[in-house]
Amino acid sequence: GAKVIDMEMLQWHPTAVWWPPGLRGMAVSEAFRSEGGRLYNKFGERFMMKYSPEWLEVATRDFVSRSIYQEFMKGNATERGGVYLSLSHVPAEIIEKRLPTMLSNMASVGIDIRKNPVEITPAVHYTDGGVIIDILWESVDVPGLYAIGEASGGVHGGNRLGSNSLPELMVSGVRSGQVAAMRALRMNKNKKRVEADMKKVAEEQERVFSFFDRKDGVNPLELRDRLMDLMWKNVGIIRNEERLRKAIEELDKIWDEELPNVNVSDGSKNWSYEWVEALDLYPRIFTGLVMAKSALIRTESRANHYREDYPFTDNQYWLKNVVVSYEERPGSRLSERLEVTTRPVVVTLLQPEDVNLPSRVDW
């Protein structure tokens, strides 16, 4: 199958709405902080003053996210589990002029950001890792498989810069679409057909409908929530070996023991939210394991990947990409079927020493 790269590089947006629930998960624009927004913990302490006294709230996304998470770990979160982001010290006319969309959005759930803070939390923003591709966005391992946008890997390195995602998506979508269409036309002209493996089709059909065959079992919505909690606590913003190994062990156990017992209780095949969530559990667990194993092998901190047990960037040994492939090994656990290797980063323009990049950087 297709190999993936840089799957440990998960970008976090430091400020997503946590409360009220009506807007939970919505990203609060960087403009909120660049216009003077301040972050406070439950004690009213402006905590960025101790983490980044020079840059404060306008430090980089990964640094601010890490600072907020440290407040969570210290027990300094609000009663609801977030931190406060406030503009109450900024003149109302500036907020009205420069942040009209945010003003309107929060007003729709009863919060006036001119007077009251927003409770926020870091949230996953972008996946820098994905399928290894060539310049036409085609997998280097599986001909005819095209990966664009966040499905591709290696385009942005370990930390995407702001505004680069949309142009990447437009270019990769158009280019890969053109190439895929030309490939299909050539295959049609040459009367070349790819025959489906009907045995695998039957196996997949059986898996997809098996959720309805069980009268009771594991609720897919509850399992989804447990997976989210497991990943947040162990493969989230701040990582270490102990938590990563715990995540791998738990994900393997869920794959082996709980996933085969997931059932859909409503019985409807026309539209079932439970069925959708049940089907999504497979890629959720698989991707979670790929991320956890990639993060475990990289014994340093770099870009979006932060290890508290290795809080430094090591250019002498870790100027590398982490690559994961799948190897069928009957009888083995899922994590054991994921082959993790590395490859050196090929630098073609500026070498680290040319920009005075040290061999080791402590965070």
C-alpha positions, 0 to 999 in steps of 0.5 A: 500500500501507500507509505505515509510520512511526517504523521507525528507533525500535527498542527494545533490552533491555540484558540478554538471556542470551548464554551459555549457549546454552540460554537465549540471547535470554531477557530478563533482567528489570530486577529483576536490576539493580534488586536490585543487579546489576552489569555488568562487562567482561572486565577485571572493570571495572564500566563503568557507573561511567564512562558513568553514575556517578549511575544506574549499572546502573539508567539507562534501557534505551537508555542501558545498551544503548548503554554495553554496545555501546560496550564491545563496540566497544572490544574489552572483551567477554568471550571469548564476546562478551558482558559479565557481569551479577553478583549475587554481592555480594547476599545469597543470601536476597534473591536467593531471595526476589525473583528466584526465576524467574531463579534457577530458569531459570539453575539449569536450565542449570547457573548459580547466580546467587547465586555466578556471573555471567550473560553478557549482551548487548543484544537487540531488545525492541520495534519502536515503528514500524509501520503508520500507523493510526487510532483503530480500529487500521485503516490510514489507507491500506488500508481493511480492514487492521488493525495491532495491537501491534508491527505498528502505529506511532505509538502509543508515540512513539520509546521505549515505557515499560515495561508499556505493550505488553501493555495496548496489545495487549489493547485494540487486539486487542479493538477492531480485532477488533470493527470488523473483524467489523462490517465483514465483516458489512456487506460480507456484508449488502450482498453486497459481494465483494472479488475476488482478483487471480488473476494475483497469486495465481499469481505468489505461488504460483510464488514460494513454491514456486520454492525447491524448483525449484533443485538448489543455491544459497544456503542460507536459514539461512546467509543469515539469519545473515548478514542478522542480522550485517549489521543488528547491525553497521550498523543496530544500537544505535549508527549512523552514515551510513557504516554505514547506507549500507553496510547499504542497499547490501548489502541491495539486493545481497542482494535482487537477486543472492542472494534469487533463488537461495535453495534449500530442500534437504530437498524436504519441503513438509509441514514444512520449517524451511528453507522457513520461513526462506526465506520469511522472508527477503523481509520480513527484507530489506524491513524492514531496508531500511525501517529503514536508510533511516529511520535515515539520514534522521533526522540526530539522536539521539532516543529509541531512535535513536542516531547517533554522527555526530549525537549530539544531539536537535534539536527545532528541525528534527526534531520530526517522524515519518519516513514510508515508502511503497512506489512500484512502479518497474520496473528500480530497486533495492528501496531506490529504491522506498521513498519516505521523507518526514517529517511534523511531530509534532502536539503537543496538550497540552504544548509542548516549551517548556512543559516546558523541553525545549531545542531541542537536547540533547547525549547 
